[in-house]
Amino acid sequence: MKRIAITGAAGLVGTGLRAQLLKRGYRVLSLDIKQVQNIAAHEEAAVVDITDQAAMTQQLQGCDAVVHLAACTTDAPWTEQVKLSVEGCISVFDAARDAGVRRVVYASSHHVVGMHPRVPHGPRMGNTAILRPDSRYAVGKAFGESIGALYAYKYGMQVLSVRIGNVNTRPIDRRRMGSWVSWRDLAQLVAIGIEREDLVFEIVYGVSDATGRHYNNAAAYALGYLPEDGSEGWDDEVLREDPPPAAGSKAARSAAEITLGGQFSQSEYEGSTDRLLPHARNAA
Ligand SMILES: NC(=O)c1ccc[n+]([C@@H]2O[C@H](COP(=O)([O-])OP(=O)(O)OC[C@H]3O[C@@H](n4cnc5c(N)ncnc54)[C@H](O)[C@@H]3O)[C@@H](O)[C@H]2O)c1
């Protein structure tokens, strides 16, 4: 039975994933700066700060993989992004290396490409586009993808970066019809990161089946991902709850409406949104 460490295990994603990974037959080591509640059978837990590399190295001894979730999860000032999502991330990758743990599944976010236009304003987004983070939060997430690539290609680690969309029991608005991921689909992607023998480094979108919507998740399918859930069938209900703005209105031209990042792109947005559209480079 493989032993999997999860950082940020007391948080929203950690709490859901712990249960999913236990269900899949893993032993889980739940790590968080807060006390983790409701410890199950086949689960251990410890309070640890991810920025304390020596303590993390000690915790990770004997683990087969780390699922790294702990980060700055709001668009807080830079100092907090740097502390948790940069220094914390370096600490976790170095601790894994020192403890002989070769596999890391890194919780990235689709917000690393959040300033790109979404369908129908632009093409579906694959995993090779130039990053356009939509927030300080997303810059922190993008850093983790870079360190994952460095440690995989240079130091022989095996890293799956999952650009998680929105984990929930259902798609909660129009934008998230394209980025919703169910708990079991997210767990399937994490399990691919833990198990796939030939993995070196890959970036996938943590979304359920959203064919034709925002993301091109070919890289995940190539690794064997077969989502069990999808946003098809939700359109009527979601459109009733979240109708589109009138064509040509200010709301329809807003960054929230045009981009993959939605409100993250809208927050602090300055000026016209014309520069977000695919023709912007030619128009400049
Ligand atoms: N919730 C989503 O739908 C979603 C979407 C995209 C990406 N993600 C990513 O998934 C991860 C988890 O997100 P979440 O929604 O569960 O966030 P959360 O804020 O609910 O959980 C984060 C957890 O990290 C812990 N933590 C914070 N600082 C720590 C430290 N120094 N040491 C150890 N633990 C620390 C917190 O105590 C908390 O339990 C994040 O990396 C986030 O960027 C989540």
The ligand as an SDF file (V2000), in Angstrom:
LIG
                    3D

 44 48  0  0  0  0  0  0  0  0999 V2000
  -10.3300   25.0440   -4.3650 N   0  0  0  0  0  0  0  0  0  0  0  0
  -10.1690   24.9600   -5.6870 C   0  0  0  0  0  0  0  0  0  0  0  0
  -11.1270   24.7370   -6.4530 O   0  0  0  0  0  0  0  0  0  0  0  0
   -8.7920   25.1400   -6.2840 C   0  0  0  0  0  0  0  0  0  0  0  0
   -8.6940   25.5000   -7.6290 C   0  0  0  0  0  0  0  0  0  0  0  0
   -7.4230   25.6420   -8.2030 C   0  0  0  0  0  0  0  0  0  0  0  0
   -6.2820   25.3720   -7.4570 C   0  0  0  0  0  0  0  0  0  0  0  0
   -6.4160   25.0290   -6.1230 N   0  0  0  0  0  0  0  0  0  0  0  0
   -5.1750   24.8010   -5.3790 C   0  0  0  0  0  0  0  0  0  0  0  0
   -5.3490   23.7010   -4.5050 O   0  0  0  0  0  0  0  0  0  0  0  0
   -4.6280   23.9340   -3.2920 C   0  0  0  0  0  0  0  0  0  0  0  0
   -5.5560   23.8290   -2.0920 C   0  0  0  0  0  0  0  0  0  0  0  0
   -6.5800   24.7990   -2.2310 O   0  0  0  0  0  0  0  0  0  0  0  0
   -7.7670   24.8910   -1.1740 P   0  0  0  0  0  0  0  0  0  0  0  0
   -8.9360   25.4600   -1.9040 O   0  0  0  0  0  0  0  0  0  0  0  0
   -7.9160   23.6010   -0.4660 O   0  0  0  0  0  0  0  0  0  0  0  0
   -7.1980   26.0030   -0.1900 O   0  0  0  0  0  0  0  0  0  0  0  0
   -7.4350   26.1640    1.3950 P   0  0  0  0  0  0  0  0  0  0  0  0
   -7.0560   27.5670    1.6760 O   0  0  0  0  0  0  0  0  0  0  0  0
   -8.7890   25.6710    1.7570 O   0  0  0  0  0  0  0  0  0  0  0  0
   -6.3710   25.1700    2.0280 O   0  0  0  0  0  0  0  0  0  0  0  0
   -5.0020   25.4770    2.1290 C   0  0  0  0  0  0  0  0  0  0  0  0
   -4.4590   24.7240    3.3220 C   0  0  0  0  0  0  0  0  0  0  0  0
   -3.0490   24.9770    3.4060 O   0  0  0  0  0  0  0  0  0  0  0  0
   -2.7350   25.1270    4.7790 C   0  0  0  0  0  0  0  0  0  0  0  0
   -1.5090   25.9140    4.9480 N   0  0  0  0  0  0  0  0  0  0  0  0
   -1.3720   27.2510    4.7980 C   0  0  0  0  0  0  0  0  0  0  0  0
   -0.1260   27.6320    5.1090 N   0  0  0  0  0  0  0  0  0  0  0  0
    0.5460   26.5020    5.4520 C   0  0  0  0  0  0  0  0  0  0  0  0
    1.8690   26.2590    5.8660 C   0  0  0  0  0  0  0  0  0  0  0  0
    2.7700   27.2400    5.9860 N   0  0  0  0  0  0  0  0  0  0  0  0
    2.2230   24.9890    6.1270 N   0  0  0  0  0  0  0  0  0  0  0  0
    1.3320   23.9840    6.0190 C   0  0  0  0  0  0  0  0  0  0  0  0
    0.0500   24.1520    5.6360 N   0  0  0  0  0  0  0  0  0  0  0  0
   -0.3410   25.4090    5.3420 C   0  0  0  0  0  0  0  0  0  0  0  0
   -3.9270   25.8370    5.3850 C   0  0  0  0  0  0  0  0  0  0  0  0
   -3.9620   25.6670    6.7950 O   0  0  0  0  0  0  0  0  0  0  0  0
   -5.0780   25.1710    4.6570 C   0  0  0  0  0  0  0  0  0  0  0  0
   -5.5690   24.0530    5.3720 O   0  0  0  0  0  0  0  0  0  0  0  0
   -3.9870   25.3010   -3.4260 C   0  0  0  0  0  0  0  0  0  0  0  0
   -2.6580   25.1400   -3.8540 O   0  0  0  0  0  0  0  0  0  0  0  0
   -4.8020   25.9770   -4.4920 C   0  0  0  0  0  0  0  0  0  0  0  0
   -4.0500   26.9310   -5.1950 O   0  0  0  0  0  0  0  0  0  0  0  0
   -7.6340   24.9320   -5.5330 C   0  0  0  0  0  0  0  0  0  0  0  0
  1  2  1  0
  2  3  2  0
  2  4  1  0
  4  5  1  0
  4 44  2  0
  5  6  2  0
  6  7  1  0
  7  8  2  0
  8  9  1  0
  8 44  1  0
  9 10  1  0
  9 42  1  0
 10 11  1  0
 11 12  1  0
 11 40  1  0
 12 13  1  0
 13 14  1  0
 14 15  2  0
 14 16  1  0
 14 17  1  0
 17 18  1  0
 18 19  2  0
 18 20  1  0
 18 21  1  0
 21 22  1  0
 22 23  1  0
 23 24  1  0
 23 38  1  0
 24 25  1  0
 25 26  1  0
 25 36  1  0
 26 27  1  0
 26 35  1  0
 27 28  2  0
 28 29  1  0
 29 30  1  0
 29 35  2  0
 30 31  1  0
 30 32  2  0
 32 33  1  0
 33 34  2  0
 34 35  1  0
 36 37  1  0
 36 38  1  0
 38 39  1  0
 40 41  1  0
 40 42  1  0
 42 43  1  0
M  CHG  2   8   1  16  -1
M  END
$$$$
